[in-house]
């Protein structure tokens, strides 16, 4: 009888251990890259940090090393009150904030935050970009902390998976919102706005990869 009880207890312990393992995420460490291309361009690498099959976001910050961000001329004009063909368009609001759309000179350092999507309040938020840039008043040197939120409202799923493997996963942004990190910045004439689409109906392509 004692032998049978011992066997039953051993089996129960085994099943309990397997149940705990089954409910525990598979932990790993990884470094990722993210590339954004189109009317907004950027590239980032993350630091090495722990991930699991329950990871829902990847943060790319200054600790990760490589990073750059710049806006093309077409996107900058979304913040202007004059037409791109105007003789004064290079002095208008968007250019005062974000430069002339020059890839060589108008880099904006900052942090990128990529989401798995499909859950929470902002289920279609695919990527957020955090960076410092001037306001639209050329006589004011105050730097503003901006956030550019990118949304995919049509096909939000990552192809093929999130987090990605070394072959990479892709997604796209179909709409956007430029905001500041604090209401106090609204007193300084920031370039803010939003759009249900990008100029010309274009989309932004996003690719993330797990680095070897």
N, C-alpha and C positions, 0 to 999 in steps of 0.2 A: 504493500500500500504506500509506504514512504517513497519507494522508488517511482511509483506512478505520479505521486504528488510532485516530486522533484522534476520529472519530465514535463509535466503541465506548466510548472512555474518557469522552467527554462524556455518553453515555447512562447509563453506570454511575454517574457522579457524580450525575446527575439522579435516578435510582432510589434511590440511597443517601440523598439529601437528603429525598425524599418519605417514605422509610421512617422516618427520624428524626422528621420532623414528625408522621407518623401515630401514633408511640408517645409523643409529648409531650402532656401535658394542655393543654387550652385555658384559659389563665390570664385572669382578669378581677378587678375589684375590686367590692365590693358592701357594702351595709349592710342588715341584716335586722331584723325585729321578730319577737317570739315572744309569744303570748298563751296563758295557761293558765286554763281556766274550769271551774267545778264545785265540788266540795268543797274544792279548793285553787285559789286565784286568784292570777294574777300577770301582769305585762307587762314586757317588756324590749326595749331596742334595742341592737344591737351597734355596735361601732366599725367603721370601714371597714377591710377587710383583703382580702388576695388569696384568691380561690377558683378552683377549676377543676372540670372534670367528674369529677375524682377526689376531691373534697371529701367527707369522711365524717362531719364534725361541725361544728357552729357554736357558738361560745362567746359568751355575752352577759354582760359584766362591767361593773364600775363605769365603765370608760373609755367605754362605749357611751352613757352618759347615762341616759335614762329607765329606771326599774326600780321595781317594787314586788312584794310578796308577802304574802298573808295566808291563814290557814286558817279555814274556816267552823267553827261550833260543832259540827256533826256529826262532822267529822274530828278535832277536838280531843278529843272524848270517846273516841276510840280509845286514848288514853293514860291514861284515868281508871280507877280501881278502884271507882267508884260509878256508879249509873245517872244518866242525864241529868235524870231527874225528882227526884233527891234535893235536899234543901234546901241541902246542902253541896257540890253539884257544881261551883260556880264557884270553890271553894277547892281542888279536887282537882288531881292531877298535871298533866294536860294543860293546864289553864288557868294553872297556875303557870308552865309553860314557854312557852306560845304565846298567851296572852291570852284574851280573851273572845269571839273570833270577830267582832270589830267592825271593819268595813272602814275606818272613819275613824281608828281609834286603834292597831290592832294590825299595822302594817306591819313586815315583816322584810326588811331590805336584804340583797342577796346576789347570787350569780352563778348563771346558768342555763347548762346544757350540753345541747345537743340532738344526738341521734345519728341517723345514717342507718338503722341497725339491719341485722340480717341477716348479721352476720359477727362473728368473735371469740368470746371466752368468754361475754360477756353480750350475745348476739345479740338478745335481746328488751328490752334497756334502751333506752328511748326518750328519757328526760330525767333529768337530775340537778340538784337545787337545793342550793346551798351557802349557808348563812346562820348568823348568830350569834343565840342565844336563851338565856334562863336555864335552870337545872335545876329540878327539881320541889320542891326544898327552899326554902320562902319565907324562911328565915333565912340563906340562902347567896346572895351576890350574884355568884358566879362565872358568867361567860358561857361557853357551850359552842359549839363549832363543829360544827353538824349538817350532815348530808347526807340529803336525801330523794330516794331513787331511785325512778323511776316506770317500770313495765314494761308492755308490751303483749304478752300471750301468746296472743292470739286472731288478730288481723289486723295484723301488725306493719308492713306496708308503708305508706309515705307516699302520699297521694293528692293530686295525681297524680305528684309527683316530688320528689326531694331532690338538690341544693338546690332551693328553690322559686323560682318566678318572681314577678312582681308580683301575680298573681292569688292566690297563696298555695297552701300544701299543708296538709293536715290529718292528724292521727293521734289516737290516744287511749291513755290508760293504764288498765289493768284491774287492776293489783296494785301494791304499794308496799313499801318498806323504809325505815325511819328509822334512821340510824346516826350515829355520831360520827366525826370525822376522826382520833381517836387513842384508844387503849385507856385512856390516863390519865384521860380524861373520864368513864369508867365509874365512877370513884370518887366522882363528884360528883352522882349521882342524875339522870342525863339521862333525857329522855323518848324512849326507843327502842322499836322494835317493827316488825312487818311484818304484811301481810295479803294473802291471795290474792284479795281483793275489797275494794271500798269499801263503807261503810255503805249499806244499801238496795239493793245491787247496782249502784250508780251507777258511771260511768266519768268520767275527766277528759278534757276535750277540749283538744287542743293545735293551734294554728295558727301557722305561720311564713310570713312574706312577705318578698320582696325589695323594699326601699323604693326609690322613684324617686330 
